[in-house]
Amino acid sequence: MTNLKAVRISQGYSLRALATKMDCTYNAIHTWERGENRPHPGNAKRLQDVLGVPVEILLAPVTDEAPRLSESKGFKPSQSVQEPRRNGDQPPRRQTYP
């Protein structure tokens, strides 16, 4: 597993949306996220340009020793990312109509 998935989600990209922007298949991106394959240099450069995060960070394996994405240069999480709910927090109630 690599940091790519966390960055992709934080910036609001689905696999298909990122694949379309990168002009590659979503299966290719999925294998990069799982660490099963590495992108060719041209795709790696495009990935870095699209997401704005260095490739070394995107493709680094996720481990306890890895630096947190928020501490990495160039990482700016999307404002649409919500804080995870804590135990006991209730989801927002839906508005009911009469």
N, C-alpha and C positions, 0 to 999 in steps of 0.2 A: 504494500500500500504506500502511495506517495502523497505528498502535500497537494498535488494537482487537484484532487477532488474538492478539498476544503476551499481552495482558492476559487475554483470554478463556481461552486455553490455560493460562496460569499459575494461573488460579483454578479450573481443572478443568471448564470448561464446553465441551461440544461445541456445534456450530452449532445443532443441534436443541434441546438443553437450554436454551441461552440464548434461543432464539426462543420456546420454550414459556413460559419465565419472563417474557419481554417481551410475550407475546401478539402476536407478529408472525411473518412467515415466515422460515425460515432463509435463503432467497434474499435477503431484504432485508438481513439482517446480513452476508451474504457480499459484497454490493455495497458496503456501508459499509466493510468491511475492505479491499476493493480500492481504495477511494476513488472509485468510479464514481458514487456517490450519497451524499447526506448525509441523515440522519434528520430527520424533522419535529421541531419543538421539543419536543413532548410525548414522542416516542420518545427524543430525545436526553436529556431529563431522567430518564426511566425507566432508560436505559442507564447514566447516571451513578450513579443510586441503587443499581442492581443490582450494578454492578462496583466502586463506591466510588472511582472515579477521575474527575477532572474531564473533561468532554466535550472541552475544548480539547486535552487530552493524548491522549485516545482517538482523536480524528479527525485529529490532526496527521499529516502525511506522514512516513514513516520516511526520514530522510536522515542523512548523517554529521554534520550540524550540529545535529540535533534532540537535546534532552536525553535522557539515558538514563532509562528508566522508573524504575529504582531510585532516581534522584535526584529524582524528581517527588514533589510533595506528595500524600499519600493513596494511594500505591501500596504495597501489601503483598503480595509474592509468596506464593503458596501453598506450604506446606511439602512438598507432594507433588511439586514440580518437582525433577527430578534434574539434577545437574551434567552438562554434556555430556562424553562420553568423549573422552579425548585419544588421540592416535595410540599404538597399542601396548596400550591398555587393553583387556582382554578382557571381554565381557559375563559376567554371573553364570552359573555353570554350573547346569544343571538337575539336580535330584536324580534319581538313577536307582534303580529298585527291582528287586530280584532276580526 
